[in-house]
Amino acid sequence: MVQAYILVQTEVGKASAVADVIAKIAGVIQAEDVTGPYDVIARAQASSVDELGRLVVAEIQRVPGITRTLTCPVVHL
């Protein structure tokens, strides 16, 4: 299982709505609106890195109001 944090920038005033939509996507564990350079931080999981990529590109990035994402896979060192 691969997990990642997805840092999301949104259009002004859209963070809460974007977080609500992202939280309902299959594979997303949690999504919360935050302050700082990113507006939403989500934690997601998938069976492989390829599946994680598909989740981000095909599902999360298509949410209206998102302007940019940054995916940070979790590593166990």
Secondary structure, 3 states (H helix, E strand, C coil): CEEEEEEEEECCCCHHHHHHHHHCCCCEEEEEECCCCCCEEEEEEECCHHHHHHHHHHHHCCCCCEEEEEEEECCCC
